[in-house]
Structures are given as C-alpha cells and as structure tokens.
Amino acid sequence: MEAEVDKLELMFQKAESDLDYIQYRLEYEIKTNHPDSASETESHSVVQTGVQWHDHGSLQL
C-alpha cells in the first residue's frame, strides 16, 4: 500500500510541475504576442482561470 501512495505522490508532484510550466508558457505567450492588449494582471487572471478550471475538472475521485 505504501508503494502505491508513494507512486501517487510522485504523479501529483509531476502534475503540479507540469501546470507550473504551462502557466509560465501561457504568461510568456500572452506577453509576447499581445503586449499592448493584455496587462500583467489581466494575463495572470486568464491563466489563473484556466488553471482553476483544470483543477475542478480533473479531480474526480
């Protein structure tokens, strides 16, 4: 049982790392491709909304 728990913990750590990378890439793309149409606050809220949607949609136990 402990091995399965450890495996799940590693999977969640990787998923969190992947989401951090996706957030970084989205913020970079928004700033790079739309520098005058999206302020830093707006781009962060767009990314945060996407991450929140992902969190709620993917955690079905």
Backbone bond lengths (Angstrom), bond angles and torsions (degrees), N, CA, C in turn:
res aa  C-N    CA-C-N  psi(-1)  N-CA   C-N-CA  omega(-1)  CA-C   N-CA-C  phi
1 M - - - 1.447 - - 1.532 111.37 -
2 E 1.326 116.77 -39.98 1.459 120.35 -178.88 1.528 111.36 -63.35
3 A 1.309 117.27 -36.95 1.463 121.23 179.18 1.522 110.75 -63.30
4 E 1.329 116.78 -39.54 1.473 120.61 178.62 1.520 110.96 -66.25
5 V 1.335 116.44 -39.91 1.466 121.07 178.46 1.527 109.85 -64.25
6 D 1.329 116.26 -44.03 1.467 120.03 177.99 1.527 111.09 -60.74
7 K 1.318 116.32 -40.54 1.464 120.86 179.43 1.534 110.57 -64.26
8 L 1.324 116.61 -42.60 1.466 120.24 177.45 1.526 111.83 -63.44
9 E 1.326 116.65 -41.15 1.461 120.54 178.20 1.525 110.67 -60.19
10 L 1.323 117.12 -43.16 1.462 120.66 178.23 1.525 111.45 -64.05
11 M 1.327 116.52 -38.57 1.464 120.24 178.81 1.523 110.42 -64.45
12 F 1.339 117.90 -42.52 1.459 121.04 179.14 1.529 111.09 -67.45
13 Q 1.322 117.76 -37.25 1.459 120.62 177.19 1.522 110.83 -63.60
14 K 1.321 116.81 -42.07 1.459 120.50 178.25 1.530 110.43 -65.58
15 A 1.331 116.85 -42.22 1.460 120.72 179.20 1.528 110.39 -61.27
16 E 1.325 117.29 -41.67 1.460 120.82 178.76 1.529 110.61 -64.24
17 S 1.314 116.50 -41.84 1.460 121.02 177.16 1.529 110.97 -62.70
18 D 1.319 116.43 -42.27 1.468 120.84 178.30 1.521 110.86 -62.15
19 L 1.330 117.83 -42.45 1.469 121.06 179.13 1.523 111.15 -65.47
20 D 1.334 117.52 -38.25 1.464 120.66 176.31 1.524 110.39 -60.95
21 Y 1.316 117.01 -43.19 1.460 121.12 179.52 1.528 110.95 -64.97
22 I 1.327 116.88 -43.07 1.466 120.88 179.14 1.522 109.94 -61.80
23 Q 1.337 116.93 -42.75 1.462 119.94 178.48 1.527 110.49 -60.90
24 Y 1.328 117.14 -45.12 1.458 121.26 178.24 1.529 110.87 -58.13
25 R 1.337 116.36 -46.75 1.469 120.85 -178.59 1.533 111.62 -64.49
26 L 1.335 117.16 -42.05 1.466 120.26 178.82 1.525 111.13 -62.94
27 E 1.324 116.60 -45.54 1.462 119.51 178.52 1.523 110.55 -61.36
28 Y 1.311 117.26 -42.49 1.462 121.39 178.60 1.526 110.74 -61.51
29 E 1.333 117.23 -47.24 1.466 121.21 -178.78 1.525 111.47 -62.87
30 I 1.329 116.48 -41.42 1.466 119.83 179.21 1.526 110.05 -63.97
31 K 1.322 117.20 -46.66 1.468 120.75 -179.49 1.525 111.41 -65.10
32 T 1.326 116.78 -37.51 1.456 121.22 -177.38 1.527 112.11 -74.77
33 N 1.320 116.87 -44.86 1.468 120.80 -173.97 1.512 114.33 -89.55
34 H 1.324 118.29 -19.64 1.462 121.50 -178.33 1.530 110.35 -138.17
35 P 1.322 118.13 57.39 1.468 119.53 -173.53 1.533 113.75 -65.69
36 D 1.330 117.97 -31.07 1.460 119.27 -176.62 1.527 113.10 -96.83
37 S 1.335 118.06 -11.39 1.459 119.30 -177.22 1.517 113.35 -102.22
38 A 1.329 118.70 -10.31 1.462 121.14 -179.66 1.517 109.58 -136.88
39 S 1.316 115.77 117.83 1.462 118.91 175.58 1.520 108.79 -75.92
40 E 1.326 116.25 171.00 1.465 119.93 -179.07 1.525 110.85 -61.45
41 T 1.318 117.21 -38.95 1.470 120.78 179.76 1.513 110.67 -64.46
42 E 1.319 117.61 -43.62 1.458 120.82 -179.53 1.523 111.08 -65.00
43 S 1.309 117.39 -44.10 1.461 119.55 -178.62 1.522 110.22 -65.21
44 H 1.330 116.96 -37.77 1.460 119.69 178.70 1.522 110.58 -64.47
45 S 1.323 116.98 -40.84 1.466 118.55 -178.57 1.521 110.98 -68.60
46 V 1.322 118.37 -34.10 1.465 121.30 176.83 1.521 109.38 -64.57
47 V 1.322 117.10 -45.82 1.458 121.19 179.47 1.524 109.86 -65.18
48 Q 1.331 117.48 -44.01 1.457 120.93 -178.72 1.523 110.87 -62.03
49 T 1.334 117.08 -39.98 1.462 120.71 177.55 1.516 110.46 -61.46
50 G 1.334 117.41 -43.05 1.457 121.05 178.43 1.516 112.11 -63.33
51 V 1.325 116.77 -41.39 1.462 120.54 179.73 1.523 109.85 -66.94
52 Q 1.337 117.64 -42.05 1.463 120.00 178.46 1.521 110.40 -62.36
53 W 1.328 117.77 -41.61 1.464 120.69 178.12 1.514 109.62 -60.53
54 H 1.344 115.85 -43.94 1.462 120.39 -179.97 1.522 110.32 -61.48
55 D 1.333 116.97 -44.51 1.460 120.66 -178.79 1.527 110.77 -59.92
56 H 1.315 117.25 -46.67 1.464 120.18 -177.36 1.525 112.04 -71.57
57 G 1.305 117.17 -33.27 1.448 119.80 -176.67 1.511 114.62 -80.75
58 S 1.334 117.05 -22.99 1.464 118.92 -172.68 1.522 114.31 -100.28
59 L 1.310 117.95 -15.28 1.456 119.53 -176.27 1.519 110.99 -95.61
60 Q 1.298 114.92 78.92 1.457 120.40 177.51 1.508 108.37 -114.24
61 L 1.319 116.67 108.60 1.465 120.62 -176.76 1.509 110.75 -104.36
